[in-house]
Amino acid sequence: MTIDRATGTVDHLVESIVALNPGADRGWLVSFDAYDLHRYLQHLESAQEPRDKSTPWERLGDTPAIVTRTSN
């Protein structure tokens, strides 16, 4: 089990992600680090909220708008 003090364990993050996105593959998710999983979880949680001008999703500037990943 990998522990990241800022975001919790990878296992905990994966379980939280799968709870919001049941189609997510646990085996693929565990290939990412806790930072990336935490950011994805935040994105999923924000997608649960209704959208209007007062609640936009603000993408952090460290990634392009479209990103693809492959597992190692």
Order of alpha helices (4+ residues) and beta strands (2+ residues): beta-beta-alpha-alpha-alpha
